[in-house]
Amino acid sequence: MPDTPLIETDQYRLRKLEPGDSAALFETFASEEACRFLARPRFESEAELCAWLTDPEWNGRSWVAIDKSDGALVGRFVAVRPGMTR
């Protein structure tokens, strides 16, 4: 799959997800409520989440949105081929 492009808006910079981003995403992915639509249960550790987010066998793309005003990571966005789950 080609590289994940950088996407810029006035307010956000969407960049390729990096392994260190799992720390900022863990609180959400550790929540049963937030993970109710995933194909798997909530995550028990940041290491487990990091391995899942950066799985080299997955053929989708992941971006994180960084708020330009304060540098905060505010979300994760994915694009997957039809038939893929993640």
MDTraj code that builds the backbone (N, CA, C; nanometers):
import mdtraj as md
import numpy as np

residues = "MET PRO ASP THR PRO LEU ILE GLU THR ASP GLN TYR ARG LEU ARG LYS LEU GLU PRO GLY ASP SER ALA ALA LEU PHE GLU THR PHE ALA SER GLU GLU ALA CYS ARG PHE LEU ALA ARG PRO ARG PHE GLU SER GLU ALA GLU LEU CYS ALA TRP LEU THR ASP PRO GLU TRP ASN GLY ARG SER TRP VAL ALA ILE ASP LYS SER ASP GLY ALA LEU VAL GLY ARG PHE VAL ALA VAL ARG PRO GLY MET THR ARG".split()
xyz = np.array([
    [0.0837, -0.1175, 0.0000],
    [0.0000, 0.0000, 0.0000],
    [0.0891, 0.1252, 0.0000],
    [0.0509, 0.2274, -0.0742],
    [0.1301, 0.3513, -0.0769],
    [0.1352, 0.4177, 0.0601],
    [0.2277, 0.5098, 0.0752],
    [0.2413, 0.5824, 0.2014],
    [0.1119, 0.6540, 0.2376],
    [0.0911, 0.6729, 0.3653],
    [-0.0236, 0.7472, 0.4157],
    [0.0085, 0.8957, 0.4036],
    [-0.0702, 0.9705, 0.3243],
    [-0.0368, 1.1116, 0.3030],
    [-0.0693, 1.1988, 0.4239],
    [0.0038, 1.3069, 0.4389],
    [-0.0254, 1.4100, 0.5379],
    [-0.1432, 1.4911, 0.4847],
    [-0.2411, 1.5174, 0.5697],
    [-0.3587, 1.5958, 0.5312],
    [-0.3651, 1.7164, 0.6245],
    [-0.3815, 1.8341, 0.5678],
    [-0.3864, 1.9572, 0.6472],
    [-0.5207, 2.0253, 0.6296],
    [-0.5774, 2.0730, 0.7399],
    [-0.6936, 2.1609, 0.7361],
    [-0.6534, 2.2874, 0.8115],
    [-0.7442, 2.3823, 0.8211],
    [-0.7125, 2.5032, 0.8962],
    [-0.6845, 2.4725, 1.0428],
    [-0.7577, 2.3759, 1.0986],
    [-0.7473, 2.3478, 1.2422],
    [-0.6638, 2.2247, 1.2761],
    [-0.6570, 2.1275, 1.1837],
    [-0.5924, 2.0000, 1.2163],
    [-0.4863, 1.9590, 1.1159],
    [-0.3920, 1.8817, 1.1660],
    [-0.2936, 1.8139, 1.0819],
    [-0.3202, 1.6638, 1.1024],
    [-0.3534, 1.5950, 0.9950],
    [-0.3739, 1.4508, 1.0013],
    [-0.2485, 1.3861, 0.9466],
    [-0.1793, 1.3132, 1.0338],
    [-0.0556, 1.2475, 0.9954],
    [-0.0669, 1.0983, 1.0211],
    [0.0229, 1.0248, 0.9632],
    [0.0252, 0.8800, 0.9812],
    [0.0393, 0.8466, 1.1297],
    [-0.0361, 0.7486, 1.1748],
    [-0.0262, 0.7023, 1.3122],
    [0.1133, 0.6471, 1.3382],
    [0.1681, 0.6788, 1.4554],
    [0.2997, 0.6296, 1.4962],
    [0.2838, 0.5459, 1.6238],
    [0.3753, 0.4531, 1.6511],
    [0.3627, 0.3683, 1.7698],
    [0.3440, 0.4461, 1.9000],
    [0.4091, 0.5586, 1.9161],
    [0.3962, 0.6372, 2.0382],
    [0.2588, 0.6990, 2.0593],
    [0.1754, 0.7009, 1.9560],
    [0.0420, 0.7583, 1.9682],
    [-0.0500, 0.6740, 2.0552],
    [-0.0128, 0.5492, 2.0778],
    [-0.0992, 0.4612, 2.1577],
    [-0.1199, 0.5156, 2.2991],
    [-0.0229, 0.5864, 2.3544],
    [-0.0378, 0.6430, 2.4891],
    [-0.1545, 0.7415, 2.4941],
    [-0.1660, 0.8281, 2.3936],
    [-0.2734, 0.9276, 2.3909],
    [-0.4090, 0.8642, 2.3588],
    [-0.4092, 0.7514, 2.2906],
    [-0.5334, 0.6858, 2.2513],
    [-0.5819, 0.5816, 2.3517],
    [-0.4971, 0.5430, 2.4457],
    [-0.5292, 0.4299, 2.5331],
    [-0.6554, 0.4507, 2.6158],
    [-0.6753, 0.5666, 2.6734],
    [-0.7936, 0.5881, 2.7581],
    [-0.9224, 0.5549, 2.6816],
    [-0.9295, 0.5961, 2.5568],
    [-1.0473, 0.5663, 2.4756],
    [-1.0566, 0.4176, 2.4445],
    [-0.9468, 0.3578, 2.4002],
    [-0.9496, 0.2168, 2.3603],
    [-0.9555, 0.1207, 2.4795],
    [-0.9397, 0.1707, 2.6000],
    [-0.9551, 0.0881, 2.7205],
    [-1.0990, 0.0909, 2.7717],
    [-1.1819, 0.1712, 2.7097],
    [-1.3212, 0.1864, 2.7512],
    [-1.4108, 0.0860, 2.6789],
    [-1.4863, 0.0085, 2.7564],
    [-1.5807, -0.0850, 2.6955],
    [-1.6816, -0.0120, 2.6080],
    [-1.7313, 0.0980, 2.6573],
    [-1.8309, 0.1752, 2.5824],
    [-1.7745, 0.2258, 2.4493],
    [-1.6541, 0.2791, 2.4512],
    [-1.5934, 0.3320, 2.3286],
    [-1.5603, 0.2216, 2.2287],
    [-1.5371, 0.1010, 2.2768],
    [-1.4965, -0.0104, 2.1897],
    [-1.6120, -0.1022, 2.1509],
    [-1.7336, -0.0634, 2.1809],
    [-1.8469, -0.1543, 2.1575],
    [-1.8670, -0.1914, 2.0114],
    [-1.8192, -0.1126, 1.9176],
    [-1.8367, -0.1443, 1.7767],
    [-1.7113, -0.2025, 1.7116],
    [-1.6069, -0.2245, 1.7910],
    [-1.4875, -0.2901, 1.7380],
    [-1.5123, -0.4400, 1.7280],
    [-1.4330, -0.5076, 1.6480],
    [-1.4449, -0.6528, 1.6326],
    [-1.3723, -0.7275, 1.7439],
    [-1.3380, -0.6584, 1.8510],
    [-1.2654, -0.7166, 1.9630],
    [-1.2987, -0.6374, 2.0897],
    [-1.2714, -0.6946, 2.2075],
    [-1.3009, -0.6218, 2.3315],
    [-1.2014, -0.5081, 2.3566],
    [-1.2302, -0.4328, 2.4610],
    [-1.1428, -0.3203, 2.4976],
    [-1.0005, -0.3700, 2.5237],
    [-0.9057, -0.2759, 2.5245],
    [-0.7647, -0.3095, 2.5426],
    [-0.7275, -0.3028, 2.6891],
    [-0.6420, -0.3940, 2.7304],
    [-0.6003, -0.4031, 2.8706],
    [-0.4715, -0.3247, 2.8991],
    [-0.3916, -0.2968, 2.7952],
    [-0.2647, -0.2263, 2.8167],
    [-0.2283, -0.1438, 2.6938],
    [-0.1418, -0.0450, 2.7155],
    [-0.0928, 0.0346, 2.6024],
    [-0.0133, -0.0520, 2.5055],
    [0.0620, -0.1476, 2.5570],
    [0.1412, -0.2362, 2.4699],
    [0.0503, -0.3175, 2.3785],
    [-0.0593, -0.3684, 2.4321],
    [-0.1551, -0.4443, 2.3509],
    [-0.2155, -0.3539, 2.2430],
    [-0.2525, -0.2318, 2.2807],
    [-0.3085, -0.1365, 2.1854],
    [-0.2066, -0.1014, 2.0777],
    [-0.0844, -0.0736, 2.1168],
    [0.0200, -0.0375, 2.0208],
    [0.0407, -0.1487, 1.9183],
    [0.0452, -0.2730, 1.9640],
    [0.0636, -0.3861, 1.8724],
    [-0.0522, -0.3948, 1.7738],
    [-0.1728, -0.3700, 1.8202],
    [-0.2915, -0.3752, 1.7336],
    [-0.2917, -0.2593, 1.6331],
    [-0.2599, -0.1399, 1.6800],
    [-0.2606, -0.0219, 1.5926],
    [-0.1528, -0.0277, 1.4845],
    [-0.0421, -0.0919, 1.5142],
    [0.0718, -0.0920, 1.4212],
    [0.0953, -0.2280, 1.3561],
    [-0.0049, -0.3140, 1.3573],
    [0.0058, -0.4478, 1.2979],
    [0.0461, -0.4366, 1.1508],
    [0.1633, -0.4874, 1.1130],
    [0.2098, -0.4742, 0.9749],
    [0.1276, -0.5561, 0.8749],
    [0.0486, -0.6501, 0.9217],
    [-0.0345, -0.7324, 0.8335],
    [-0.1642, -0.6630, 0.7925],
    [-0.2018, -0.5582, 0.8645],
    [-0.3261, -0.4865, 0.8327],
    [-0.3023, -0.3989, 0.7112],
    [-0.3934, -0.4028, 0.6147],
    [-0.3702, -0.3268, 0.4916],
    [-0.4545, -0.1998, 0.4809],
    [-0.4984, -0.1477, 0.5936],
    [-0.5672, -0.0189, 0.5941],
    [-0.4681, 0.0939, 0.6201],
    [-0.5216, 0.2130, 0.6329],
    [-0.4401, 0.3303, 0.6667],
    [-0.4964, 0.3941, 0.7922],
    [-0.4086, 0.4453, 0.8768],
    [-0.4496, 0.5142, 0.9994],
    [-0.3839, 0.6506, 1.0065],
    [-0.4657, 0.7491, 1.0408],
    [-0.4173, 0.8840, 1.0675],
    [-0.4530, 0.9203, 1.2103],
    [-0.3782, 1.0122, 1.2687],
    [-0.4194, 1.0780, 1.3918],
    [-0.4346, 1.2262, 1.3598],
    [-0.5335, 1.2860, 1.4238],
    [-0.5585, 1.4293, 1.4052],
    [-0.4911, 1.5040, 1.5196],
    [-0.4067, 1.5987, 1.4829],
    [-0.3362, 1.6828, 1.5785],
    [-0.3930, 1.8233, 1.5689],
    [-0.4396, 1.8754, 1.6817],
    [-0.4934, 2.0108, 1.6857],
    [-0.3772, 2.1089, 1.6700],
    [-0.3829, 2.1918, 1.5685],
    [-0.2735, 2.2854, 1.5413],
    [-0.2586, 2.3921, 1.6502],
    [-0.3655, 2.4209, 1.7235],
    [-0.3574, 2.5271, 1.8236],
    [-0.2767, 2.4871, 1.9467],
    [-0.2797, 2.3569, 1.9825],
    [-0.2078, 2.3166, 2.1036],
    [-0.1287, 2.1864, 2.0899],
    [-0.1300, 2.1254, 1.9722],
    [-0.0529, 2.0035, 1.9498],
    [-0.1149, 1.8768, 2.0069],
    [-0.2381, 1.8858, 2.0585],
    [-0.3030, 1.7694, 2.1189],
    [-0.3499, 1.6706, 2.0123],
    [-0.3307, 1.5425, 2.0413],
    [-0.3852, 1.4383, 1.9562],
    [-0.5324, 1.4245, 1.9936],
    [-0.6220, 1.4462, 1.8962],
    [-0.7650, 1.4517, 1.9269],
    [-0.8463, 1.3393, 1.8648],
    [-0.7864, 1.2546, 1.7826],
    [-0.8630, 1.1453, 1.7249],
    [-0.7827, 1.0598, 1.6297],
    [-0.8397, 0.9468, 1.5960],
    [-0.7809, 0.8528, 1.4998],
    [-0.8817, 0.8304, 1.3890],
    [-0.8333, 0.8280, 1.2668],
    [-0.9171, 0.8055, 1.1505],
    [-0.8545, 0.6949, 1.0679],
    [-0.9396, 0.6103, 1.0093],
    [-0.8889, 0.4989, 0.9305],
    [-0.9594, 0.4918, 0.7958],
    [-0.8901, 0.4320, 0.7009],
    [-0.9473, 0.3977, 0.5713],
    [-0.9126, 0.2508, 0.5483],
    [-1.0144, 0.1701, 0.5200],
    [-0.9930, 0.0277, 0.4990],
    [-1.0583, -0.0157, 0.3694],
    [-1.0027, -0.1186, 0.3139],
    [-1.0605, -0.1762, 0.1923],
    [-1.1870, -0.2516, 0.2289],
    [-1.2822, -0.2600, 0.1367],
    [-1.4049, -0.3348, 0.1656],
    [-1.3718, -0.4773, 0.2119],
    [-1.4460, -0.5221, 0.3130],
    [-1.4261, -0.6552, 0.3670],
    [-1.3253, -0.6627, 0.4800],
    [-1.2521, -0.5554, 0.5048],
    [-1.1533, -0.5538, 0.6138],
    [-1.2231, -0.5025, 0.7400],
    [-1.1805, -0.5513, 0.8543],
    [-1.2314, -0.4994, 0.9807],
    [-1.1151, -0.4513, 1.0642],
    [-1.1414, -0.3514, 1.1476],
    [-1.0369, -0.3013, 1.2381],
    [-1.0961, -0.2037, 1.3331],
])
top = md.Topology()
chain = top.add_chain()
for i, resn in enumerate(residues, 1):
    res = top.add_residue(resn, chain, resSeq=i)
    for name in ("N", "CA", "C"):
        top.add_atom(name, md.element.get_by_symbol(name[0]), res)
traj = md.Trajectory(xyz[None], top)
